[in-house]
Amino acid sequence: MKRAGQKVVAGTEAPGTSQTNKKQKTSLCGSGFGESDPCSSMDWGSLPHHVILRVFQFLTLVDRARASSVCRRWNEVFHIPDLWRRFEFELSQPATSYLKSTHPDLIQQIIKRHADHLQYVSFKVDSSTESAEAACDILSQLVNCSIKTLGLISTAKPSFMNVSKAHFASALTVVFVNSKSLSSIKIDDTPLDDPSLKVLVANNSDTLKLLKMSSCPHVSPAGILCVADQCHGLKELALNYYILSDELLLALSSEKHVDLEHLRIDVVSENPGQVQFHTIKKQSWDALVKHSPKVNIVMYFFLYEDEFDVFFREETPVTHLYFGRAVSKAMLGRIGMNCPRLIELVVCANGLQPLDDELIQIAERCKNLTAMGLGECEVTCRGFIEFVKMCGGRLTQLSIMEEVLIPDSDYSLDRLHLEVSKHLGRMWFPDMMPTW
């Protein structure tokens, strides 16, 4: 650690160096302030453990390992349990990934010396099956763990989905059985199955608060219902729409269950026309909101226009809506009619029909709307200004692509930004690229 523009040269004595200075240990940071600089005589090896530990917490894993070789004291700090409570394993194949893979020797050292210290753990893998299998091998060795949060992150598909279901389930079972205090699990795009969920519930039902498991095709509605029935402290749940059911919502609404804070739902169609989406009853939604009145219900739609038919035919208490593909005017009209709790709406594409009437209806009926994003859509400047005027200053986020706005006889783009800024109470300009 050297100050900019300074050099520390070990074993070289400058002319005129005093005998006292020769006896001082070489400092790890050069002195630019004369003898008053505390770094000029500091013995870094004698720093208190808590100070060295604080330094280590700011270092990357590679730099931390290098620093541990400075002296015996620093190496001792390198193995202090607190330093290993939070750890991310990066696993990749050098030829196919940008990830800097965690060194195998370090992995074995962690398993041998720090498995029982790990509490907040994640595995980041590339798209290769080998990396996902390596992650499962590490999980299988954590027999003395006390993990509180676990995340399995694939930087690209398919990764974990290519691992055999038996291998994956066996590895997770080790963690589920031995931890007994898991509070947060994020395992999207994995071969998680119902028996694994039952093991999770049997050992961690009192502590589980967050379960994120979208795109897990081996999980059935019965599996997630088991979680809802027994994990009464569950506050956040993320899943695919095909798992959502009236029974699940009612289980989350029972008296013994805590108030749910977030319900995140992915509505995805991989094969257009081959999936028939089911309907959730209004009574089930009403029961959830009555039990958890502040719950955020977030829905991410990746459907084709002809697949939206069953949604928002009646009042739905959704709060955040994201449409990743084109959505029809009729669908947006239903949202304005039947989504009174809506807080945020993002429409990435619509077509070439102006959405003036739909936006005005949303502004009129969705009194909680505070964020809006429009991508490949069209709205006249007059209609857009009317929408903003009705919403006023409560629109804290307004991301509209410039090409969305159609100038008319009343408003040019230059005048539009002044009018919108006036109604929002802050300076506003249309976006040149999407910000959502």
Secondary structure, DSSP 8 states (H G I E B T S, - for coil): ---TT----TT---TT--HHHHHS---SS--SSGGG-GGGG--GGGS-HHHHHHHHHTS-HHHHHHHTTS-HHHHHHHT-GGGGSEEEEEE--TTT--S----HHHHHHHHHHHTTT--EEEEEE-S-HHHHHHHHHHHHT-TT---SEEEEEESSSSGGGGS-HHHHHHHHHHHHHHH----EEE--SS---HHHHHHHHHHHTTT--EEE--S-TT--HHHHHHHHHH-TT--EEEEEGGG--HHHHHHHTSTTS----EEEEEEE-SSTTS-------HHHHHHHHHHSTT-EEEEEEE--GGG-TTTTSS-----EEEEEEE--HHHHHHHHHH-TT--EEEEEE--SS--HHHHHHHHHH-TT--EEEEEE--EEHHHHHHHHHHHGGG--EEEEBGGGEE--SS--HHHHHHHHHHHHTS----BSS---
